[in-house]
Amino acid sequence: MKTRSFGQVGILAVGLGIGAAMAHSPVASADTSTDWLSSIDSLLSGASPAAVPSDLNLAISFNGTSLISDGSAVAHSGTAGNYDLAIAYGADSSATAEGGTGDYALASGTDALAKAGSTTADATGNNYDSAVDIGNNTTTGAVGAPDGAYAGAGSLIGSGNSTGTDSNDSAYDIGNNGLDGDSLNGGNSGAFAGDASLIGSGGAGNYDTAINNGTLDGFGDGPAAVAGTGDYASDSGNTTGTNIGALAGFGNYDSATVDGGTSSATAGGGYDVNSSLFGNYDTATVYDPTGAMGSFADAGSSPTTAGDYDFAGAFGDAQNALAQGADYLFTMMPSLF
């Protein structure tokens, strides 16, 4: 089994002489609560109106400069000259884009989290990565790394820097993330694209794309496209459990797609990152949107032999399709033959 683990408003200046003269003039109304002259005198005497707490929760940071910081949202971009952009909108939302050039992060929702590029200060080569997390996440009681979208180096998730360059990666996590209702387990879920250390393994990734569309309740759930070039992983449907989703990588131009919250698919390699048993141009797909038991598809290398241009498809519930360990294998379950 493969492992996954965004002015101050100007106040009209009034001359002190005019203000003093007006202050000694008769006032027609005894109600000073609506007396604008009294308000001006108060301002000139040093009093200030009470601050009104904001619940906008919006933060924007661009090119190393904070443009807006309101409420509990946090946005951080890299150093000047790198033109990274981070936008966070929502209570306790957080967006980070740094460690490379042109990185972009958008977090929208309560406890939403998006990280792009690399959080290692001296990291280079993590360019034009994009991470988007739209939805509300649950953090209390979760274990492991916070749920969200991660695109780029492994340092984004705290598991060390990239083992190479991780550029042009894209991760999109659309939907709410929370805890498994049975075991109260959560964390390490979302969308992951780039370095395989994002999921606890190793190997750089470029031009990888991971897309999740659905609720993820559990631990280690969601799509991962890592440790290769041009890999694609996509999940659709609501998921509850552990290590469920699509994994494409440890090879190049692999594609894994899952439509069904209880199913998984893997395409490429990944049995041993130190070996050469990587699969390329492999496709694994599962269609099981209403299944209770879940299905599984695996295309590419086996534990002992590499495999390229393989296809494994599982259509329906409780189906397992394997196309491993050789080239140009084709397996579909249930079989049409």
N, C-alpha and C positions, 0 to 999 in steps of 0.2 A: 504494500500500500504506500503510495507516495505521500510525503509529508506536506502540510500546509500551515501550517500554523498561522477696514473707509474713516465768524468775525464779531468778532465782538460787535454788537450793534452800537453805532455811534449815538451819543447823547448830545443834544443841542446845547452848546456852551452859552452861558448867560453871564454878563459882566458882573463882577462883585459889587460895583457901585450901584448898578441898577437893582440888583438883588437886595442890597441893604435898604435902598429907598423904598422899594415895594414892601419890604418886610415891616416898615413902620406906618404904612398906609392903612386906613380902616378896611376891614374885610366885611363884605356884606353878609356873608353866610357864616354861621357858627360851625357848620359841618366841615371840618378840615379834612375829612376823609376823601373829599372830591376837590379840594383846593389845590390846583396845580402849582400855585405860588409857594405854598407850604412844601409841596413835594420838591420843588427846586431848591428851597432853603435847606431841606434835609439832605439833599445830595451834596450841596456846597459845604455843609457842615461836616461832611465825612460819613454820614450814614449811608448804608447801601441796602437795597431791597434783598429780602431773603432769597437764597438760591432755590430754584425749583428743580428737584431731582428729575433726571431724564430717564425715560425708559425706552429710548430709541435703540440703544444697543447696536451701534454701528461703528465700525473701525475700518479705515482705509490707509494703507501704507504703500508708497510707490518710490522706487529707486532709492531706498534707504531712508525715506522721510515719512513721518507720520502726518497724514493730511487730515484725518478725522479720528478722534478717539472719544467715544461717547458710550457711557454705560459700561456694561461688563464684557462687551465684545473686544477682542484683541486681534490686531493684525500686525504682522512683521514682515518687512521686505529686506532684501540683502543690501549690500553696500552700494553707494552712489556709483553710477556708471554701468551697473548691470541691468537696470530697468526691469526689475522684478515688481510684480503687482500682487498685493494681498488684500482681500476684502472679506470682512466678517460681519454678519448681520444676524442678530439673535442673542438671547441671553446666554452668556458664557460661551459664545461661539469663538472659534480660534482659527486663523488662517496664517500660514507661513509660506513665503516664497523667497528662497535664498539659496546661496551656494552655487549659483550659476548665472547665466545670462538669460533674460526673458522668461523666467519662471512665473507661473500664475497659479494662485490659490483662491478659491471661493468657498466660504463656509456659510451656509444659510440655514438657520434653525437653532433651537435650543441645544446647547452642547455640541453643535456641529463642529467638525474638525476636518481641515484640509491642509495638506503639506505637500510642497513641490520643491524639487531640487535636492538640497542636502543641508542638514543642520550642522555639519562640520565646518568650522570657520575657514579653514584653508582648503576646502574642497574645490576642485575644478572639474569642468567637464560635465556638470549636471545642468544642461542648458535646455531651455524651451520645454520644460516639463509642466504639465497642467494637472491640477487636482481640484475636483469639485465635489463637495458634500452638501446635498440638499435634503434636509430632513431633521427630525429630532432624535437625539441619542440619549441613552440612559447610562450614567456613569457610576452612580452609587451601587456598590456591590459588585461591580465588574472586576474581572481579573485580567491580567495581561495588558497589552497596549490599548489605548482608547480607540473606539470604533471611529471610522472615517475613511477619507480618501487619501492615498499615499502614492505619489508619482516621483520616482527618481531613486536616490541612494538609500541604502539600508539604515543610515543614521537617522532618517526621518522617524523611524519607529524605535530608535534606541538600541539597535542591534549591531552597531558598528558601521563604519563608512563603507562605501561601495568598493567592490573588488575591481572596479574599472570605471569607465565613463558610463553614465546612465542618462541619456538625453532623448528629447522628443517622446517622452513617455506620457501617457494620459490615463488618469483614473477618475471615474465618475461613479459616485455612490448616491443614488437617488432613492430615498426611502428612509424609514425610521430604523434605528438599531437599538436593541435592548437585551434583556436577559432571557435565558431559557427558563420558561415558567416552571419546569420540573426541578432542575438542579440549581437554579439561580446563578447560572454561569453566564458570563458575557465578556466582551473584549476581543481584540484581535480580529474583528470582523469589519467588512467594508469592501473597498476596491483597491487593489494593489498592482502597480505597474512599474517595471524597472528592474532593480536589483533583487536577486532571490533572497537576500538577507532580510527583506521585508516580510518574508514568511518563514524565516528561520533556517534558510539554507544558504547558498552562495552562488555567485555568478552574475556578471553585469548584464543589463538589458537596455536596449535602445529601440525606439519606435514601437514600443509595446503599448497595448490598449486593454484596459479592464473596465467593464461596465456592469454595474448592478442596478436593477430596477425592481425593488421590492423590500419588504421588511426583513431584517436579519435579527433574529432572537436566538442568541447562543454564542458560542466561542469558536473563533477561527473560520467563520462563514464568509462567503462571498467570492467573487472572481479574482484570480491572480494571473497576470501575464508577465512572466519574469524570465531572466537568464537566457535571453536570446534576442534576436532581431525580428521585428514585425510580427510578434505573437499577439493573439487576440483571445480574450476570455470574456464571456458574457453570461450573466445570470438573470433570469426573470422568475418572479414568484416569491411568495413569502416563505421564509426558512426558519425552522426551529430545530436546534441541535448543535452538533459539533463537527467541525471540519467538513462542511457541506458546500459544494459549489463547483465552479469550473476552474481548471488549472491548465494553462497553456505555456509551454516554455521548455527550458533546458534543451533547446533546439531552435530552429529558425522557421518563421512563417507557419507556426502551428496555430490551430484554431480549436477552441473548446467552448461549446455553448450548452446551456441548461435551461430548459423551460419546465420548471417543476421544483417546488421548494424542498423536496425530500431527496433530490437526486444529485449526482455528481458526474463530472466528465473530466478526463485528463488527456492532453494531446502533447506529444513530444517525447521527452525523456524524464530524467529526474530521479532515477533510482540511485545513482552514485555520481555526485557532481565532480568527482575526481577522475571519472572514467571518460571514455569517448563514446559511451553508449547514448548519444543524443539523437532524437528523432527530428526530422525536418519535413515540412509540408504535410504534417499529419492533421487529421480532422476527427474530433470526437464530438458527438452531439446526442443530447437526450431530450425527448419530448414526452413529458409526463406531468402536465399541469394539474391534474386532479388525483394523482396517485398517492396512496397512503403509505406504501412500503418503500417506494423510490426505486430508481433504476440507475445503472452505471454503464459508462462507455469509456474505453481506454484504447487509444491508438498511438502507435509509435514503437519505442524500444521496449524490450522486455528486460528483466533483471540481468540477462546474460548476453543479449544480442540487440544491436541497433536496428531501427526500422524507419524507413522514409516513405512518404506518399501513401500512408495507410489511412483507412476510414473505418470508424466504428460508430454505429448508430443504434440507439435503443429507443424504441417508440412504444409507449405504454408503460404500465406499472410492473414492477418486479421483473425487469428485463436486464440482463447483463450482456454487453457486447464487447468483445476483445479482438483487437487487430494489432498484434505485437510481434516484434522480433524478426521481421522480414520486410521487404519492400512490396509496395502495391497490394497490400492485403485489404480485403473488403469484407466487413461483417455487419450484418443488420439483424436486429432482434426486435420482434419475432421474425424469423426468416420468412422471406417471400417465396422460398423455393421448396 
